[in-house]
């Protein structure tokens, strides 16, 4: 059996913003979830992202018998490839206030440009035209990441996103190669989002084959639609590619539900999919 987390967005962005994470954390606990993923972008007010509010939310989640994940849309690397230390330090402080087991960031522009903080790369254009050449020379700044993580309790994981920047298999393979070269292989792990690979046109099964040793948390969803009209859906019980991806990934990695529940039966859906994913 695998531990199953429910990502707050599964209950609907509007519901989380209007009711707050704590209300839906209780629903997740009743559904049998081991963990609840708090999404920074779903806070309705800036104060909710403050450390006192996060401590209170973390205590509520723990009181329901779950452990938290803290997720932010911030990126570990800027569009020019520089390490964003400010974003990392903020996210880890927030995660520790919450009492999170994992702090999850997007990868961002690892390997782009020179990686120097003073780069003149236009950030918007870099995101639109992102390309990466796996030349083995990209700098991961492993020592600086380790310094930022001194005393941090939450485990840092980076997730493959839906954009080319931060969503390419070559970026992640090169990141872990660079960290290995720098002697910092264990400074961070990966959140492997099974569905997100499809947005930038990557093959989820090939990504799973290459990256499985680095995967510590899994986002579970299938994808419907084509091109820019893709959207997340619940995996079918007989979906062979989803099942194959799970088989390739570590069984001990917690599995997060990140597809939307039917709003007319959210609690029932949550219970059903927690039980299914725990044993899938």
Secondary structure as UniProt FT lines:
FT   STRAND          4..7
FT   HELIX           8..11
FT   HELIX           13..19
FT   HELIX           21..30
FT   TURN            31..32
FT   STRAND          35..39
FT   HELIX           40..42
FT   HELIX           46..49
FT   HELIX           51..63
FT   TURN            64..65
FT   STRAND          67..77
FT   TURN            79..80
FT   HELIX           85..98
FT   STRAND          102..108
FT   TURN            110..111
FT   TURN            117..118
FT   HELIX           123..128
FT   HELIX           142..148
FT   TURN            149..151
FT   STRAND          155..159
FT   TURN            165..167
FT   HELIX           169..181
FT   TURN            182..183
FT   TURN            185..186
FT   STRAND          189..193
FT   TURN            194..195
FT   HELIX           196..198
FT   TURN            199..201
FT   HELIX           204..211
FT   HELIX           212..214
FT   STRAND          215..220
FT   STRAND          222..224
FT   HELIX           227..229
FT   STRAND          231..233
FT   TURN            237..238
FT   HELIX           240..248
FT   TURN            251..252
FT   STRAND          254..257
FT   HELIX           263..265
FT   HELIX           266..279
//
